[in-house]
Amino acid sequence: MSRARTVLFLFTHNSNMVVTFRDASEADLPAILDIYNEQILHGTATFHTEPQTLAQRADAGSTRTVGWCNLWHYKERPAYDATAELSSYVHESLRGKGILEETRKHGERFHVVIASVTTENERTMKFWAEHGFELRGTVKEMGRKFGR
């Protein structure tokens, strides 16, 4: 039996900018896909290079979906149970509004949280540094996108 677990959280907000987290459902996939595809086409938070379809991502009212995050055990072996990897994506209109702080809190139950961030994503690099995370290494030229 596999020990690896993936938890997909969805965050929504209402007109008062109250952010709530809940488990994502299949009905959320179109909004998740829109946010992710925007990053594929215009950013380097992911190294997918072609927009994804609902079929490709299916495995993975007063509120609207404004982002999503994955939090999963780093590896399947029991010795890694205290280590998680976190990735999050926020709708472009709400970046810099504190949503990443709420995402970070979900990783607090782990001893180590790994977040792979491209060095050109200065806002996110600064955020993690301000919250006590340390840069533990740089993997140079690991992925190429937009000719760089």
ChimeraX attribute file (.defattr): number of C-alpha atoms within 10 A of each C-alpha:
attribute: neighborCount
match mode: 1-to-1
recipient: residues
	/A:1	4
	/A:2	6
	/A:3	12
	/A:4	15
	/A:5	13
	/A:6	14
	/A:7	14
	/A:8	19
	/A:9	19
	/A:10	23
	/A:11	23
	/A:12	18
	/A:13	17
	/A:14	14
	/A:15	9
	/A:16	6
	/A:17	12
	/A:18	11
	/A:19	17
	/A:20	15
	/A:21	17
	/A:22	11
	/A:23	11
	/A:24	18
	/A:25	11
	/A:26	12
	/A:27	8
	/A:28	14
	/A:29	19
	/A:30	15
	/A:31	16
	/A:32	23
	/A:33	20
	/A:34	19
	/A:35	19
	/A:36	24
	/A:37	19
	/A:38	15
	/A:39	21
	/A:40	19
	/A:41	16
	/A:42	12
	/A:43	17
	/A:44	19
	/A:45	19
	/A:46	19
	/A:47	14
	/A:48	16
	/A:49	16
	/A:50	9
	/A:51	14
	/A:52	14
	/A:53	13
	/A:54	14
	/A:55	9
	/A:56	10
	/A:57	14
	/A:58	12
	/A:59	8
	/A:60	13
	/A:61	4
	/A:62	7
	/A:63	14
	/A:64	13
	/A:65	22
	/A:66	23
	/A:67	27
	/A:68	26
	/A:69	22
	/A:70	17
	/A:71	22
	/A:72	21
	/A:73	22
	/A:74	19
	/A:75	15
	/A:76	14
	/A:77	11
	/A:78	11
	/A:79	8
	/A:80	15
	/A:81	17
	/A:82	13
	/A:83	18
	/A:84	24
	/A:85	18
	/A:86	19
	/A:87	18
	/A:88	19
	/A:89	22
	/A:90	22
	/A:91	17
	/A:92	12
	/A:93	8
	/A:94	12
	/A:95	15
	/A:96	13
	/A:97	10
	/A:98	11
	/A:99	22
	/A:100	18
	/A:101	13
	/A:102	13
	/A:103	23
	/A:104	18
	/A:105	9
	/A:106	14
	/A:107	18
	/A:108	11
	/A:109	11
	/A:110	13
	/A:111	11
	/A:112	16
	/A:113	20
	/A:114	18
	/A:115	17
	/A:116	16
	/A:117	17
	/A:118	19
	/A:119	13
	/A:120	11
	/A:121	12
	/A:122	10
	/A:123	11
	/A:124	18
	/A:125	18
	/A:126	11
	/A:127	16
	/A:128	17
	/A:129	11
	/A:130	10
	/A:131	10
	/A:132	8
	/A:133	15
	/A:134	10
	/A:135	13
	/A:136	6
	/A:137	7
	/A:138	11
	/A:139	8
	/A:140	8
	/A:141	8
	/A:142	8
	/A:143	12
	/A:144	11
	/A:145	14
	/A:146	9
	/A:147	4
	/A:148	6
